[in-house]
Amino acid sequence: MTKAKGTADKNLSNVVETLETEAVNSHQAQQLQQDKNDRRHQDALNHDQPTDLEHQRS
């Protein structure tokens, strides 16, 4: 395993920058909100079922 070099994850910092962007019109605001909702939904799906290494599905 590699050691952390004291810097934030590049992908995570890009996501933060994207989510901190302010919309210039209502359409862009809706697009940014939908992107945030999609990320939350995907995160919920990723954490929905715990991994059971002893009883894996085929």
Residue pairs with C-beta under 8 A, 6 or more apart in sequence:
15 39
18 35
19 32
19 35
19 36
19 39
21 32
23 29
23 31
23 32
